[in-house]
Amino acid sequence: MGDQRMFVRGVTYGTFRPSHGDDEFPAPSVVEADFAAMADNGINAVRTYTVPPRWVLDAAAARGLRVMVGLPWEQHVAFLDDRRRARSIEQRVRAGVRACAGHPAVLCYAIGNEIPASIVRWHGRRRVERFLERLYRAAKQEDPQGLVTYVNFPSTEYLELPFLDVVTFNVYLESQQPLQDYLARLQNLAGDRPLLLAEVGFDSRRHGTDEQARVLRWQIETAAAAGCAGAFVFAWTDEWYRGGHDIDDWDFGLTTRDRQPKPALAAVRAAFAKLPPRPAADWPRISVVVCTYNGQATLRDCLDGLLKLDYPDYEVIVVNDGSTDATPAIAAEYPYQVISTENCGLSSARNTGMRAATGEIVAYTDDDARPDPDWLTQLALTFRGTDHAGVGGPNIPPPGDGPVAECVANAPGGPIHVLISDREAEHIPGCNMAFRKRCLEAIGGFDVQFRTAGDDVDVCWRLQDQGWTLGFNPAAVVWHHRRNSLRAYWRQQRGYGRAEALLERKWPEKYNGPGHLSWQGRLYGLGLLHTALPARWRIYHGTWGGGLFQRLYRPADGTLASLPLMPEWHLVLAALAALSTVGIVWPPLLIALPLLGAGVAALLVQAVRGATRARFPAPPPSRRAAAGLRALTAGLYLAQPLARLSGRLAHGLTPWRRRGGAGAALARMRTVALWSERWRPTMEWLERVESGLRSAGVVFRRGGDFDRWELHVRGGLLGAARIRLAVEEHGAGRQLARYRVWPRCSGLATVMLAAFGSLALAAAVDGAAVAAVALAAAFGAVVLRVASECGSATADAMRAISVPGEPEPEDSGAAGSRLVGAGDAR
């Protein structure tokens, strides 16, 4: 409301038996008395299920209440089977919004409420989603400044409605832990939009008035702790009229039918009075570190936001990393500790802030981010309730940064969080992350080789390597400005490509052959890349559609579907273009042209899909402006992989990079026997080899449950080596370990060899000498590369096997291990 955030402390109202005319509301005197009692009990919002007449809105405004306006229609029938009915529904939605448009008491419009799961199954979710979007557009046309929502419930949770301004759910769970878990899930579904509980409640007729009061209290407190924007308690009174009848076998009201307060009213008043959660004096001290380099354009907004943090014990440390603009002068205007250093990079600046911090929690944000006033409170809530080493939250682009920034916010490459579960994170972005200081110090802080990006990914992995976990709080929000020029966006993405190359060198085991990271968790944020072809989602309906919690599941993208999402896809297109060019001298190679066209089409479709999913803070003033924003967003989808590829290639993250250590060997099968006078379990024999590979910086992976090999040693994209072990028992604790090492050609290499070989032979038979030579050269280059990578991997494996293990204990009496030949073994 204005510059103040509103936490919805609401109750539902109605429906009632019509008292006069067609209005399903009590007499004006009763409504005014009810609204006065609501305001006296700390309630600031009312949800109606029918369109309130103006006098009801006026009465609400007089008491400082906001109204969530319900727009009723016959959603419990197959409404899409009759076009006239569908048009009539849209007309009534328009009329309802038009009747309330512009009134200061309106909180938002609900264009529907709990379409039954069987009706959604009957029509199909896509048709229902499109119809709800149609109603949303209609409501927006009648009241462009109004907020619009649809009230969903767990039985149709799978409905995807990204166009809504507010995500609202009716949730009735009678145990606290399941409610906490489900709200965490709903927050991740809501993304960067507010999550509002449109109904919570408990029946006093079946459970008693005291139990109703107890349950409602923790339901409200749980909603606030989960970062919800508020909740509506169902209902203000036990009086309830539905379907032409008074409902008298449920008592969900805070008051009786004659408006006598129940114990629940006092409990709800007390719960609402404590919300949103406020920190206490015994909460941990937090040090906020802002690292800045030439950040004068946005630094003042960041530091102003830090002044407004609502937390009792925090300090702010500004680390000026050798800025040459007005950054030092701006920072000096604020009552913060300012530390100026030479320009040593972002990680070094973060370490400087960590060392100067006096709090047990160190929270980091960027100079182009403005924290929400409750940012530290929400971070501290998670730290107090868990043993996480670090906690992060979402970063949301603020409105008003201009059209380019709005398009960049919807484009790929922005800071995102990766969640393993609804509450545990695999990665939290650097603009919104906090850590226990002791944990940061235990791992030595940030790695200074990451000067501009990648430091947050590295520190998250290192903390998790220590056995610690990371948490995520969706209410710990920072408003993060996006790049507002195309040049700045290109430079940012190119820098991210460089950071990926640095990360791959340090964490090679986390990257696959082509050089891409496979996250264990799921990525969340705007601008995520989607495959060109829509994935087949599966909905858990339950037997005969009877599941209470019906969810949407998306299978992981297959390798082929994911290829167009990779920056290296442009290299594939370049190779197809080269083959098409050779087709000038040998026409059969022109078959590459359709493949090239399909590859380019995949990029274009992906860009168009991303642009159509884009959400902008305010509706564009015209269709032409809207088309321009979406066209720019599509262009950014096309440019981002190229920028990232440029940075990756320039710093060594290429598909043709070598993955092994120094040295080479002939790519052939080898067998090694290792004698030991001391008995070891099989796992120890293999762990010694793993240790040798790891110390040499070699990338490897273990075999799975169905593999007839123990270790796979990577030499590159095309070649590798595998290791198999057999341990012979020779009595008295003596053993002979036999290792077999053999080269392994990758599937991609096999395809390339088959393709280039057959094409070269066909060109030679056809008398196309130029094409035959070019294709034969490509075939030979692949052969040499496969041999080189397989040989390198074989050499790495042999070195790791032959390196002596740890010295035997002096008192064991064992003679140690030695490498023996096959004859010695016998």
NORTAHU-V364514 format. One record per residue. N is the residue number from 1. NEAR is the number of other ideal C-beta (glycine too) atoms within 10 Angstrom. Layout:
BEGIN
n=<N,N>
near=<NEAR,NEAR>
END
This chain:
BEGIN
n=<1,2,3,4,5,6,7,8,9,10,11,12,13,14,15,16,17,18,19,20,21,22,23,24,25,26,27,28,29,30,31,32,33,34,35,36,37,38,39,40,41,42,43,44,45,46,47,48,49,50,51,52,53,54,55,56,57,58,59,60,61,62,63,64,65,66,67,68,69,70,71,72,73,74,75,76,77,78,79,80,81,82,83,84,85,86,87,88,89,90,91,92,93,94,95,96,97,98,99,100,101,102,103,104,105,106,107,108,109,110,111,112,113,114,115,116,117,118,119,120,121,122,123,124,125,126,127,128,129,130,131,132,133,134,135,136,137,138,139,140,141,142,143,144,145,146,147,148,149,150,151,152,153,154,155,156,157,158,159,160,161,162,163,164,165,166,167,168,169,170,171,172,173,174,175,176,177,178,179,180,181,182,183,184,185,186,187,188,189,190,191,192,193,194,195,196,197,198,199,200,201,202,203,204,205,206,207,208,209,210,211,212,213,214,215,216,217,218,219,220,221,222,223,224,225,226,227,228,229,230,231,232,233,234,235,236,237,238,239,240,241,242,243,244,245,246,247,248,249,250,251,252,253,254,255,256,257,258,259,260,261,262,263,264,265,266,267,268,269,270,271,272,273,274,275,276,277,278,279,280,281,282,283,284,285,286,287,288,289,290,291,292,293,294,295,296,297,298,299,300,301,302,303,304,305,306,307,308,309,310,311,312,313,314,315,316,317,318,319,320,321,322,323,324,325,326,327,328,329,330,331,332,333,334,335,336,337,338,339,340,341,342,343,344,345,346,347,348,349,350,351,352,353,354,355,356,357,358,359,360,361,362,363,364,365,366,367,368,369,370,371,372,373,374,375,376,377,378,379,380,381,382,383,384,385,386,387,388,389,390,391,392,393,394,395,396,397,398,399,400,401,402,403,404,405,406,407,408,409,410,411,412,413,414,415,416,417,418,419,420,421,422,423,424,425,426,427,428,429,430,431,432,433,434,435,436,437,438,439,440,441,442,443,444,445,446,447,448,449,450,451,452,453,454,455,456,457,458,459,460,461,462,463,464,465,466,467,468,469,470,471,472,473,474,475,476,477,478,479,480,481,482,483,484,485,486,487,488,489,490,491,492,493,494,495,496,497,498,499,500,501,502,503,504,505,506,507,508,509,510,511,512,513,514,515,516,517,518,519,520,521,522,523,524,525,526,527,528,529,530,531,532,533,534,535,536,537,538,539,540,541,542,543,544,545,546,547,548,549,550,551,552,553,554,555,556,557,558,559,560,561,562,563,564,565,566,567,568,569,570,571,572,573,574,575,576,577,578,579,580,581,582,583,584,585,586,587,588,589,590,591,592,593,594,595,596,597,598,599,600,601,602,603,604,605,606,607,608,609,610,611,612,613,614,615,616,617,618,619,620,621,622,623,624,625,626,627,628,629,630,631,632,633,634,635,636,637,638,639,640,641,642,643,644,645,646,647,648,649,650,651,652,653,654,655,656,657,658,659,660,661,662,663,664,665,666,667,668,669,670,671,672,673,674,675,676,677,678,679,680,681,682,683,684,685,686,687,688,689,690,691,692,693,694,695,696,697,698,699,700,701,702,703,704,705,706,707,708,709,710,711,712,713,714,715,716,717,718,719,720,721,722,723,724,725,726,727,728,729,730,731,732,733,734,735,736,737,738,739,740,741,742,743,744,745,746,747,748,749,750,751,752,753,754,755,756,757,758,759,760,761,762,763,764,765,766,767,768,769,770,771,772,773,774,775,776,777,778,779,780,781,782,783,784,785,786,787,788,789,790,791,792,793,794,795,796,797,798,799,800,801,802,803,804,805,806,807,808,809,810,811,812,813,814,815,816,817,818,819,820,821,822,823,824,825,826>
near=<10,5,4,7,12,14,18,25,23,29,26,26,30,22,20,22,15,13,13,9,8,7,18,19,24,21,12,16,8,15,21,18,14,21,22,14,17,24,15,10,20,14,25,20,25,29,29,23,21,20,22,28,16,11,13,25,23,15,23,27,16,13,18,14,22,21,24,26,29,23,26,18,19,11,16,11,13,12,19,17,10,12,8,7,15,16,10,14,24,18,11,17,24,17,12,22,24,14,15,22,15,9,17,10,22,22,25,23,29,22,29,23,21,18,22,15,22,15,16,22,16,15,17,11,17,10,12,22,19,12,19,20,16,15,23,21,13,19,27,18,12,17,19,10,10,19,17,23,26,27,24,25,21,21,21,22,20,22,17,11,17,12,15,20,15,22,23,27,24,19,21,16,17,12,10,13,9,12,20,17,15,19,23,19,16,21,22,18,19,22,16,15,18,19,24,26,27,28,22,25,24,22,19,24,13,11,14,13,16,13,16,25,21,16,22,26,19,16,24,24,18,21,25,22,20,21,24,29,21,23,31,26,27,25,23,26,24,22,22,21,14,13,6,6,9,11,14,11,7,15,22,24,27,30,20,15,13,8,16,11,14,21,17,26,22,14,21,25,17,15,23,23,10,12,19,18,16,12,20,10,6,8,19,17,16,28,22,25,25,26,27,26,20,16,23,16,14,18,24,18,15,26,21,11,18,20,11,11,19,13,19,16,15,20,16,23,22,28,25,25,24,15,20,9,14,14,24,16,10,21,26,12,10,17,8,17,17,18,18,15,13,7,14,15,19,24,24,23,28,26,22,22,25,20,14,15,21,12,20,13,22,27,29,29,25,23,28,20,25,22,26,22,17,22,31,27,22,23,27,27,21,21,23,12,11,15,9,23,24,29,27,31,28,28,29,19,20,16,12,10,18,11,14,18,19,24,28,29,26,24,28,23,23,23,21,18,24,22,25,17,14,18,22,15,26,21,26,31,25,26,21,30,27,31,27,21,21,9,17,22,13,14,18,11,22,26,18,16,16,24,20,15,22,25,28,25,24,20,29,24,16,20,21,18,10,10,7,18,17,26,23,30,31,25,24,29,21,26,21,24,23,26,23,18,12,15,8,14,23,18,15,21,26,19,17,20,25,22,25,23,19,21,23,23,15,16,16,16,11,16,18,12,16,19,22,18,14,9,12,11,15,16,13,18,18,21,22,15,21,18,18,20,14,9,13,7,12,12,19,12,17,13,6,8,15,11,16,10,14,22,15,15,9,10,10,9,15,10,8,9,16,15,17,24,19,18,23,20,20,19,16,16,17,12,16,20,14,15,24,18,13,20,16,11,14,21,11,14,22,15,14,19,14,11,15,20,12,12,20,17,12,19,18,13,16,23,24,16,17,24,21,10,16,22,15,17,11,10,13,15,8,9,8,9,13,14,12,14,19,21,14,20,24,22,15,27,26,16,18,26,24,14,21,26,21,17,23,26,17,13,17,13,26,17,18,12,18,17,24,30,19,11,13,17,19,11,22,11,10,16,11,18,20,23,18,22,17,16,14,17,9,13,9,14,21,20,14,20,25,17,14,19,24,14,11,15,14,25,25,25,11,11,15,8,4,5,12,7,16,19,24,19,30,26,32,23,22,24,27,29,30,21,26,16,17,12,18,12,10,13,6,7,14,15,19,17,23,15,24,16,24,17,24,20,17,19,8,14,21,13,11,20,17,11,15,21,17,12,23,21,14,16,23,15,9,13,9,20,12,12,24,20,13,22,25,17,12,21,20,13,12,21,16,10,19,25,18,18,29,29,21,27,33,30,23,30,32,19,19,25,23,13,15,13,18,10,7,16,9,7,6,11,10,15,12,14,20,12,13,14,9,10,7,11,14,8>
END
